[in-house]
């Protein structure tokens, strides 16, 4: 969860007021330290070195856009700050369903893309039960800062390895990163060689 801080440095303020305005709708958010919006995530902070900072707690995608810092002089003095909100996303490699043969090694992978920094952890769940590092049935692995094919962004991959899959391994597996939405993949373990669509390993990470 991220908070945004939009800085505005005002010199020789005197007895004038400092306001923050959301440009897209002209809504006055704060005047000095007073808040004029029902959304309690907004707050004006008076900081050292003549900074009046607009704080937006728990930033959401809809908060993106221009904000204007205004000083109540005649004529008005103002400065704009543009807030860009990056929304990370989580993807399951190979799609939301996996069909594998009993006895095979299964690798489930999820990728976190678009995050400003790598997740501090990636948890896996089988149904509602958390898979811990001391599990004898599963192994987990996290690979951070993998360059993307397009652009300069980096991604993080979380892997869950199941050795010698059994029918009891059937069910939903959820990848839950610390800074990105959770995603779920359904695993079906089948017996024998009858299904041509059965696979023994995950698709490679590109």
BELHUNOR-V76380 format. One record per helix or strand. SS is the DSSP state (H for helix, E for strand). FROM is the first residue (numbers start at 0). TO is the last residue. Records with the same first field share a line. If there is no record, write none. Layout:
SS = FROM-TO, FROM-TO
//
This chain:
E = 3-5, 8-8, 17-21, 26-30, 33-34, 41-46, 50-55, 64-70, 76-82, 88-91, 96-100, 105-112, 121-125, 128-129, 137-146, 153-161, 170-176, 182-189, 198-198
H = 60-62, 166-168
//
